[in-house]
Amino acid sequence: MKSPKPPVGTHVVDLRTGKVGVVMGHEGPYVQLRPYGGGKEWDAAPDAVRRATPAEWLSAANAYTNARSRGEVP
């Protein structure tokens, strides 16, 4: 059975890498993801992602905020 593609704007976890990403779009059979806070997009198969839990989403947001406070990201 084919996995449904998550809606644009959804926070998901890429099961191959463990990274939290925001769904930016769908291109062909793939879901396009971007890291929380911005960065380079990557493609993932719809069956290789799942919705992020609130704790995972908060952890990604906190990591971005900390990196920004250290001047590592704009």
N, CA, C and O atoms as CSV, one atom per row, in Angstrom:
chain,resi,resn,atom,element,x,y,z
A,1,MET,N,N,0.837,-1.187,0.000
A,1,MET,CA,C,0.000,0.000,0.000
A,1,MET,C,C,0.877,1.244,0.000
A,1,MET,O,O,1.863,1.308,0.734
A,2,LYS,N,N,0.534,2.206,-0.797
A,2,LYS,CA,C,1.305,3.428,-0.933
A,2,LYS,C,C,0.997,4.377,0.222
A,2,LYS,O,O,-0.164,4.572,0.582
A,3,SER,N,N,2.066,4.979,0.811
A,3,SER,CA,C,1.888,5.916,1.919
A,3,SER,C,C,1.411,7.262,1.392
A,3,SER,O,O,1.895,7.723,0.358
A,4,PRO,N,N,0.467,7.903,2.085
A,4,PRO,CA,C,0.029,9.233,1.661
A,4,PRO,C,C,1.128,10.257,1.943
A,4,PRO,O,O,1.894,10.121,2.897
A,5,LYS,N,N,1.188,11.264,1.109
A,5,LYS,CA,C,2.183,12.323,1.307
A,5,LYS,C,C,1.684,13.284,2.370
A,5,LYS,O,O,0.520,13.684,2.334
A,6,PRO,N,N,2.540,13.669,3.324
A,6,PRO,CA,C,2.108,14.608,4.359
A,6,PRO,C,C,1.876,16.002,3.765
A,6,PRO,O,O,2.529,16.377,2.792
A,7,PRO,N,N,0.959,16.762,4.340
A,7,PRO,CA,C,0.657,18.093,3.817
A,7,PRO,C,C,1.835,19.058,3.972
A,7,PRO,O,O,2.665,18.909,4.869
A,8,VAL,N,N,1.889,20.040,3.085
A,8,VAL,CA,C,2.900,21.097,3.161
A,8,VAL,C,C,2.762,21.808,4.510
A,8,VAL,O,O,1.653,22.090,4.964
A,9,GLY,N,N,3.904,22.092,5.141
A,9,GLY,CA,C,3.925,22.767,6.431
A,9,GLY,C,C,3.990,21.828,7.622
A,9,GLY,O,O,4.203,22.269,8.751
A,10,THR,N,N,3.808,20.538,7.379
A,10,THR,CA,C,3.849,19.545,8.454
A,10,THR,C,C,5.290,19.308,8.895
A,10,THR,O,O,6.197,19.246,8.064
A,11,HIS,N,N,5.497,19.176,10.200
A,11,HIS,CA,C,6.806,18.802,10.733
A,11,HIS,C,C,6.883,17.281,10.766
A,11,HIS,O,O,6.027,16.615,11.348
A,12,VAL,N,N,7.923,16.742,10.132
A,12,VAL,CA,C,8.075,15.298,10.040
A,12,VAL,C,C,9.508,14.907,10.418
A,12,VAL,O,O,10.407,15.746,10.471
A,13,VAL,N,N,9.690,13.623,10.675
A,13,VAL,CA,C,11.011,13.060,10.926
A,13,VAL,C,C,11.360,12.171,9.741
A,13,VAL,O,O,10.581,11.302,9.349
A,14,ASP,N,N,12.543,12.400,9.177
A,14,ASP,CA,C,13.053,11.536,8.112
A,14,ASP,C,C,13.624,10.307,8.808
A,14,ASP,O,O,14.624,10.409,9.519
A,15,LEU,N,N,13.007,9.157,8.615
A,15,LEU,CA,C,13.408,7.941,9.312
A,15,LEU,C,C,14.784,7.443,8.886
A,15,LEU,O,O,15.411,6.681,9.622
A,16,ARG,N,N,15.270,7.854,7.718
A,16,ARG,CA,C,16.604,7.440,7.271
A,16,ARG,C,C,17.697,8.175,8.033
A,16,ARG,O,O,18.747,7.600,8.320
A,17,THR,N,N,17.458,9.450,8.366
A,17,THR,CA,C,18.502,10.270,8.999
A,17,THR,C,C,18.182,10.658,10.433
A,17,THR,O,O,19.080,11.004,11.201
A,18,GLY,N,N,16.898,10.602,10.801
A,18,GLY,CA,C,16.489,11.035,12.128
A,18,GLY,C,C,16.311,12.537,12.243
A,18,GLY,O,O,16.028,13.043,13.329
A,19,LYS,N,N,16.472,13.269,11.126
A,19,LYS,CA,C,16.347,14.728,11.153
A,19,LYS,C,C,14.881,15.152,11.078
A,19,LYS,O,O,14.063,14.521,10.410
A,20,VAL,N,N,14.577,16.248,11.790
A,20,VAL,CA,C,13.244,16.846,11.721
A,20,VAL,C,C,13.251,17.838,10.572
A,20,VAL,O,O,14.170,18.647,10.446
A,21,GLY,N,N,12.229,17.775,9.738
A,21,GLY,CA,C,12.111,18.699,8.623
A,21,GLY,C,C,10.685,19.185,8.468
A,21,GLY,O,O,9.742,18.591,8.991
A,22,VAL,N,N,10.551,20.274,7.741
A,22,VAL,CA,C,9.241,20.830,7.419
A,22,VAL,C,C,8.949,20.467,5.967
A,22,VAL,O,O,9.796,20.663,5.095
A,23,VAL,N,N,7.769,19.946,5.708
A,23,VAL,CA,C,7.384,19.587,4.342
A,23,VAL,C,C,7.196,20.872,3.544
A,23,VAL,O,O,6.362,21.713,3.878
A,24,MET,N,N,8.002,21.006,2.466
A,24,MET,CA,C,7.950,22.196,1.625
A,24,MET,C,C,7.174,21.958,0.331
A,24,MET,O,O,6.707,22.905,-0.303
A,25,GLY,N,N,7.041,20.695,-0.054
A,25,GLY,CA,C,6.322,20.389,-1.280
A,25,GLY,C,C,6.460,18.926,-1.639
A,25,GLY,O,O,7.009,18.125,-0.882
A,26,HIS,N,N,5.948,18.598,-2.813
A,26,HIS,CA,C,5.998,17.238,-3.324
A,26,HIS,C,C,6.485,17.312,-4.768
A,26,HIS,O,O,5.953,18.073,-5.576
A,27,GLU,N,N,7.484,16.524,-5.074
A,27,GLU,CA,C,8.043,16.498,-6.426
A,27,GLU,C,C,8.148,15.046,-6.859
A,27,GLU,O,O,8.947,14.282,-6.320
A,28,GLY,N,N,7.339,14.676,-7.831
A,28,GLY,CA,C,7.316,13.286,-8.265
A,28,GLY,C,C,6.897,12.403,-7.100
A,28,GLY,O,O,5.917,12.700,-6.418
A,29,PRO,N,N,7.628,11.323,-6.867
A,29,PRO,CA,C,7.256,10.419,-5.775
A,29,PRO,C,C,7.799,10.857,-4.413
A,29,PRO,O,O,7.577,10.173,-3.414
A,30,TYR,N,N,8.499,11.974,-4.364
A,30,TYR,CA,C,9.197,12.380,-3.138
A,30,TYR,C,C,8.511,13.510,-2.391
A,30,TYR,O,O,7.717,14.269,-2.947
A,31,VAL,N,N,8.846,13.590,-1.117
A,31,VAL,CA,C,8.446,14.698,-0.255
A,31,VAL,C,C,9.682,15.568,-0.095
A,31,VAL,O,O,10.759,15.060,0.220
A,32,GLN,N,N,9.543,16.870,-0.307
A,32,GLN,CA,C,10.671,17.784,-0.154
A,32,GLN,C,C,10.642,18.357,1.251
A,32,GLN,O,O,9.641,18.924,1.689
A,33,LEU,N,N,11.767,18.197,1.954
A,33,LEU,CA,C,11.875,18.635,3.345
A,33,LEU,C,C,12.945,19.708,3.478
A,33,LEU,O,O,13.915,19.735,2.721
A,34,ARG,N,N,12.754,20.586,4.445
A,34,ARG,CA,C,13.746,21.615,4.764
A,34,ARG,C,C,13.929,21.597,6.281
A,34,ARG,O,O,12.954,21.452,7.018
A,35,PRO,N,N,15.168,21.742,6.755
A,35,PRO,CA,C,15.392,21.753,8.204
A,35,PRO,C,C,14.616,22.878,8.885
A,35,PRO,O,O,14.344,23.911,8.273
A,36,TYR,N,N,14.266,22.676,10.138
A,36,TYR,CA,C,13.603,23.730,10.908
A,36,TYR,C,C,14.537,24.939,10.942
A,36,TYR,O,O,15.720,24.789,11.246
A,37,GLY,N,N,14.038,26.108,10.641
A,37,GLY,CA,C,14.846,27.321,10.642
A,37,GLY,C,C,15.462,27.635,9.294
A,37,GLY,O,O,16.098,28.677,9.135
A,38,GLY,N,N,15.286,26.751,8.317
A,38,GLY,CA,C,15.805,26.994,6.975
A,38,GLY,C,C,17.033,26.161,6.684
A,38,GLY,O,O,17.576,25.494,7.564
A,39,GLY,N,N,17.454,26.210,5.456
A,39,GLY,CA,C,18.611,25.436,5.030
A,39,GLY,C,C,18.317,24.711,3.737
A,39,GLY,O,O,17.302,24.958,3.086
A,40,LYS,N,N,19.213,23.814,3.371
A,40,LYS,CA,C,19.112,23.091,2.114
A,40,LYS,C,C,18.037,22.012,2.189
A,40,LYS,O,O,18.000,21.212,3.124
A,41,GLU,N,N,17.168,22.008,1.188
A,41,GLU,CA,C,16.114,20.991,1.120
A,41,GLU,C,C,16.686,19.639,0.742
A,41,GLU,O,O,17.732,19.544,0.099
A,42,TRP,N,N,15.984,18.601,1.152
A,42,TRP,CA,C,16.326,17.250,0.723
A,42,TRP,C,C,15.042,16.499,0.430
A,42,TRP,O,O,13.965,16.872,0.895
A,43,ASP,N,N,15.173,15.430,-0.353
A,43,ASP,CA,C,14.026,14.616,-0.737
A,43,ASP,C,C,13.970,13.359,0.113
A,43,ASP,O,O,14.998,12.786,0.474
A,44,ALA,N,N,12.755,12.944,0.424
A,44,ALA,CA,C,12.538,11.697,1.162
A,44,ALA,C,C,11.324,10.993,0.576
A,44,ALA,O,O,10.390,11.627,0.083
A,45,ALA,N,N,11.359,9.690,0.641
A,45,ALA,CA,C,10.201,8.917,0.202
A,45,ALA,C,C,9.078,9.074,1.229
A,45,ALA,O,O,9.352,9.132,2.428
A,46,PRO,N,N,7.831,9.143,0.786
A,46,PRO,CA,C,6.727,9.311,1.733
A,46,PRO,C,C,6.657,8.223,2.801
A,46,PRO,O,O,6.220,8.484,3.922
A,47,ASP,N,N,7.085,7.000,2.463
A,47,ASP,CA,C,7.044,5.939,3.456
A,47,ASP,C,C,8.263,5.960,4.382
A,47,ASP,O,O,8.380,5.112,5.267
A,48,ALA,N,N,9.175,6.927,4.185
A,48,ALA,CA,C,10.355,7.063,5.044
A,48,ALA,C,C,10.243,8.273,5.960
A,48,ALA,O,O,11.237,8.694,6.552
A,49,VAL,N,N,9.030,8.845,6.086
A,49,VAL,CA,C,8.815,9.962,7.009
A,49,VAL,C,C,7.602,9.671,7.888
A,49,VAL,O,O,6.706,8.913,7.518
A,50,ARG,N,N,7.605,10.287,9.042
A,50,ARG,CA,C,6.441,10.226,9.939
A,50,ARG,C,C,6.311,11.582,10.603
A,50,ARG,O,O,7.273,12.348,10.667
A,51,ARG,N,N,5.119,11.876,11.097
A,51,ARG,CA,C,4.902,13.148,11.796
A,51,ARG,C,C,5.804,13.230,13.009
A,51,ARG,O,O,5.987,12.249,13.730
A,52,ALA,N,N,6.368,14.409,13.229
A,52,ALA,CA,C,7.206,14.635,14.404
A,52,ALA,C,C,6.317,14.776,15.639
A,52,ALA,O,O,5.232,15.353,15.574
A,53,THR,N,N,6.784,14.250,16.745
A,53,THR,CA,C,6.066,14.438,18.006
A,53,THR,C,C,6.308,15.870,18.483
A,53,THR,O,O,7.248,16.519,18.025
A,54,PRO,N,N,5.481,16.366,19.389
A,54,PRO,CA,C,5.735,17.706,19.924
A,54,PRO,C,C,7.133,17.833,20.541
A,54,PRO,O,O,7.763,18.884,20.426
A,55,ALA,N,N,7.612,16.794,21.181
A,55,ALA,CA,C,8.953,16.844,21.787
A,55,ALA,C,C,10.032,16.937,20.703
A,55,ALA,O,O,11.009,17.666,20.875
A,56,GLU,N,N,9.873,16.220,19.606
A,56,GLU,CA,C,10.857,16.276,18.520
A,56,GLU,C,C,10.850,17.643,17.851
A,56,GLU,O,O,11.904,18.198,17.539
A,57,TRP,N,N,9.657,18.179,17.633
A,57,TRP,CA,C,9.547,19.500,17.023
A,57,TRP,C,C,10.172,20.547,17.938
A,57,TRP,O,O,10.907,21.413,17.462
A,58,LEU,N,N,9.899,20.489,19.231
A,58,LEU,CA,C,10.453,21.437,20.191
A,58,LEU,C,C,11.969,21.319,20.275
A,58,LEU,O,O,12.660,22.330,20.395
A,59,SER,N,N,12.490,20.109,20.216
A,59,SER,CA,C,13.940,19.897,20.248
A,59,SER,C,C,14.604,20.544,19.032
A,59,SER,O,O,15.652,21.176,19.168
A,60,ALA,N,N,14.011,20.396,17.856
A,60,ALA,CA,C,14.557,21.013,16.647
A,60,ALA,C,C,14.510,22.537,16.750
A,60,ALA,O,O,15.466,23.214,16.369
A,61,ALA,N,N,13.406,23.079,17.263
A,61,ALA,CA,C,13.279,24.524,17.432
A,61,ALA,C,C,14.298,25.046,18.433
A,61,ALA,O,O,14.888,26.107,18.227
A,62,ASN,N,N,14.507,24.306,19.513
A,62,ASN,CA,C,15.473,24.710,20.532
A,62,ASN,C,C,16.895,24.667,19.980
A,62,ASN,O,O,17.683,25.574,20.245
A,63,ALA,N,N,17.233,23.635,19.222
A,63,ALA,CA,C,18.568,23.525,18.619
A,63,ALA,C,C,18.825,24.694,17.678
A,63,ALA,O,O,19.921,25.253,17.671
A,64,TYR,N,N,17.828,25.068,16.886
A,64,TYR,CA,C,17.978,26.209,15.985
A,64,TYR,C,C,18.172,27.509,16.770
A,64,TYR,O,O,19.040,28.313,16.432
A,65,THR,N,N,17.382,27.711,17.795
A,65,THR,CA,C,17.492,28.920,18.610
A,65,THR,C,C,18.863,29.009,19.267
A,65,THR,O,O,19.466,30.082,19.297
A,66,ASN,N,N,19.355,27.910,19.786
A,66,ASN,CA,C,20.689,27.914,20.399
A,66,ASN,C,C,21.772,28.222,19.372
A,66,ASN,O,O,22.681,29.003,19.652
A,67,ALA,N,N,21.689,27.618,18.187
A,67,ALA,CA,C,22.678,27.872,17.144
A,67,ALA,C,C,22.644,29.342,16.723
A,67,ALA,O,O,23.685,29.956,16.489
A,68,ARG,N,N,21.449,29.888,16.633
A,68,ARG,CA,C,21.320,31.297,16.256
A,68,ARG,C,C,21.925,32.207,17.326
A,68,ARG,O,O,22.571,33.199,16.992
A,69,SER,N,N,21.728,31.887,18.597
A,69,SER,CA,C,22.275,32.719,19.665
A,69,SER,C,C,23.804,32.668,19.689
A,69,SER,O,O,24.448,33.609,20.154
A,70,ARG,N,N,24.389,31.571,19.190
A,70,ARG,CA,C,25.841,31.447,19.110
A,70,ARG,C,C,26.404,32.047,17.832
A,70,ARG,O,O,27.620,32.081,17.649
A,71,GLY,N,N,25.523,32.527,16.933
A,71,GLY,CA,C,25.952,33.138,15.681
A,71,GLY,C,C,26.287,32.120,14.605
A,71,GLY,O,O,26.932,32.468,13.617
A,72,GLU,N,N,25.871,30.886,14.768
A,72,GLU,CA,C,26.170,29.840,13.789
A,72,GLU,C,C,25.249,29.876,12.585
A,72,GLU,O,O,25.604,29.383,11.515
A,73,VAL,N,N,24.067,30.455,12.750
A,73,VAL,CA,C,23.107,30.624,11.647
A,73,VAL,C,C,22.567,32.046,11.706
A,73,VAL,O,O,22.501,32.642,12.781
A,74,PRO,N,N,22.178,32.594,10.549
A,74,PRO,CA,C,21.654,33.978,10.559
A,74,PRO,C,C,20.288,34.080,11.196
A,74,PRO,O,O,19.724,35.171,11.276
